Amino acid sequence: MKYYTIPVSEPLGYHMCGKFEALSPEWKHAELNLNDYELFIVTNGVLYIEYNNNSYRIEKGEMLLLPPVAAPDNVRKGYQSSSCTFYWLHFGLENHEYYSSILNDNKSYTPDMIKIPSFSFLRYPDKLIILMKQLQDLAREKAPWRTLSYMTTAIMCRLYDDINEKDAPETTKRTGKQLISDIKDYVNHNIHTNLSVMNIAGKFGYNDKYLTHMFKNITGETLKQYIISRKIEEANRLLTDTNISITEIAYILGYSDNHNFMKLYKEKTGMSPSEYRNAFDKRVLNH
């Protein structure tokens, strides 16, 4: 992963911004030279871009930052067709005496710099989109270049805060652990419904990719893996403690297709639901 040092001791130089929406699934980004920085924030679909000998796949809720490089590597182009929507922003460092450089993740930086990765998912993409819309509104009103440049700087600083919130103080980390505990309680309470990572993320007000990342960092497994493991545990209880049919168990656990449930069960346990139940056919039920 490449990181770029963006100085913010002075406002960044605003160049242009906008919102793009593909009109068909056959759209592909045109071959265009890039002579400044360009930020993409995808709001729908998938954007496929090739630049400086790298191929990027950016989904909804993710960002991409492309830096200026020397020709002929400064041509960006789409390498696959897609239907997508994204916000874009071009800016430069003309207000600064020095140019940005690529830093490794373990390098230090001063308070008047922000370090932005080439690619990242976003915790609060909607908040950044609001700022991007405000910048577009200012540009349409022909606001002074100074105003547009300070707004551009604010967007990049907010982007930095969003990406680096995982490096927050210990109080924030404890809050993250509490959030994971709340999510586990929610999963356990709603284990008999059709749970999905996206629905849970929406319930708690987070981006699904960010939530998955945080959940894995704290628990060692993804949220999807946790949901499946809890479903399997509940299925095992129903298989051994009740005489409910496997089709009914699948329905109770939120699976509309019992064949998908049985396939998943065997994939995770190494045996079919019937085989597991038969292994406990001498169980004692007390009513």
N, C-alpha and C positions, 0 to 999 in steps of 0.2 A: 504494500500500500504506500503510495506517495503522499507526502504532506507538503503543503505550500505555506510559507510564511508571508502573511499579509500585514504590512505595517498600517497602524491606525492612529499614529500620532497626529496625522493630518488627514483630512477627508479623502477617500478614494475618488478617483475621477470617473464620474458617471458618463457613459457613452450612449447606451440605448437599452430599452427593455420591451417586453411584450408578452403576450400569451399566444400559444400556437395550438390549433386543434386540427388534427388530420381529418380530411373529408372522406377517406376510404381506407380499408385495410391494406390497400396497395401502396400507400404513401411510404416513401423512404427519404430520409434526410439528404438533401442535395450536397454535392461536393463544393465546399466553400472554405476559403482561407480564414484562419483565425489569427488576428494580430493583437489581441488583448485577452483578458480573462473572460470566460463565459460560465455562468452558473445556470444549471438546469434544475428545476424541481418538477417532477412528474406528478400529475394529479389523476391521470387515468391511463390505463393500458400500459404498454411497455415501449420504451424508446431504445433503439439499437444504434449506437454510434461507434465509429472507428476513428481513432485519432492518435497520432504519434506512436504508431505501431502497437496500439492497445485497442481491444474491443470491449465495449461497455454495454451492459444490459441493465437499464434503470427502470424499476417498476414504480407503481403508485406509492407515494410516501417516501421516495428516495431522492437523493440529490447527486449531481455530478458537477465537479469543478474542473474546467479545462484551462491550462495556462498557455500563454503565448510561447511558441517555440520557433526555432529557425526553420526556414524553408529547406527542403520540400516537405518536412514532417508536419507542417502547420495546416494541413488540409484535413478537415473533419467531414465525414460522410456517413450515411446510413449503410449498414451492411445487411440489413434484413427489413423487409416491409412490415408495417404494423399500423394499427389504428391507436393513436395515443393523443394525450393532451398534456402540455407542460408550459410552465412559466420560464422565461429566460431573461438573463441580465448580463450585459457587457459592461466591464469597467476596466480602468487602468490605474497605474501608479504614478502618473505624471506629477502629482503633488509631492512626491518623495524623492530624496536625493539618491536613494539606492533602490535596486530592483529586488524582487523576492527571490528566494532560493529554495530548493527542495531540501527538506529536513527529514532525518530519520525520526521515528516515533520516540526514541529515548533522548533526543537532543533537547536542550533547554531553550527558552525564548524569553524575551523581556516583556514587561507589562504593556508596552506600546505596540506589541505584535499579537496577532492571532494565528493559530496553526490550524489549517483546514485540510482535511483529507481529500483526495481526488474523488472518492465515492463514500457515501454513508447513507444509512436509513435515518429517518428523522422521528423524533419523539412527538413533536407538535407541528406537523407540516402545515396545518390550517393557520397557525399563528404567523408563519412565515409568508403564506400566501396572502394574508391580509396586508402585510407590509408591502409585498410585491404589487398588490392592487393599488395601494396608496401611492406608491412610486409611479405607477402608470398614470394615475389620475393627475399627479403633479406634472408629469411630462406632457400630458394632453393640454394642460392649462398653461404650458410654456413657462413653468416656474424657473427661477434663476438657476444657472448651472450649479452654483454653490449649494442651494437647497437640495437639488437632485443628488449631488455628491455626498452630502451629509446623510441623506436618506439611504443611499447605497451603502455607506459605511455602517449605518445602523442595522441594515439587513444582514450584512456579513457578520457583525458582532452577535446578532441574535442567532444566526446559523451556528456560530462557534459555541455559544452557550447551549444550544439544543444538542449538539453532537457530544459535547464534553460534560454533560450533566452527570454521566456515569462516574466522573472523577470528582464528584462533589464531596463535601466534608462527611464525617462519620454520621452526623445526624441524618443526612439524606440517605445514607446507606441503611440506617436503621429503619427509616421510613420505607425504603424499598423492601426490606424484610417483612415489615408489617403488611405491605401491599401483597406480597407473595402469600402470606398467611391468609389474608382476606380472600384472595383468589382461590386458594385451596378450599377454604370453607364454602365458597360459592359453588365450586365444582362438586364437592361432596353433597351439598344441599340439593343440587340440580342434576345429580348423576343419572336420573331417569328421564332426562331430556336430550334433545339433539344438540349437544354442546359443540361449539367451534371456537377456535382461537380468535377469529375476527369478531364474533359476537361478544365474547368475553372482553376483548380489548375495547369494544365500543361501550360495553356496560361500565367499564372502569375509566373510560375517557383517555385511552392510550392508543397509539399506533400499534398495529398487530406485530410488525417486525420488531419494533423497539421492545414491546412487552415480552416477546419470545426470547430476545437477546438477554434481557434483564432476568427473566425467569431461569434461564439456563446458567447464567453467571452465579446466581445465588443457590440454585438447587442442584445443578449438575445435569439436568435434563430439560428438554424443551417443554413448553406448556402442552403441546399436542401429545407428547409422550406421557406426561402426567395424566392427562384426560384418559388416554387409552388404558394405562395401567390401572386406574381407578375403575374403569368400565369392566376390565377383566376381573378385578377383585370382586366387584359386585355380581358379575356373572357367575363366578365360582360359588359365591354364597347362595345364589338362587338355585344353582345346579345341585348343590349338596343339601340344602335346607328346605327345599320345596319340591313339589312334583309338577311345577309349571313346565309346559312344553318349551322346547328350545326356540320355537317360533315366537311364542309369547315373551320369552326372556329377551329376545332381540328387540321386540317392540317396546318392552318396558324400558330398555336401556337407550331408546331413541333411534334405533336402526329401523328404517323403513323396509329394508331388504334383508331377510334372515340369512341369505346366502353370503352377503357381504360380511355380516357379523360372524358367521361360521368360518369364513376364510381368514378374517382378521384374528379370530380366536386361535385358530390352529397355527397361524404364523407367529403369534406371540408366545404360545404355550407348548407347541410341538405336538398337540393332540387335539382332536375334535371335541366339541362340547359333550357329545354323547360318550366319548371315551373317558372324559374326565368324570362325568356323572356315574358311569359304570364302575369306576375305581372306588366309588364311595357308596355302592349299592347296599352295603350292610349298615348304613348309618341308622341311628336311633332318633326318631322324631318325637318330641314330647309336645302334646297339644294341651 
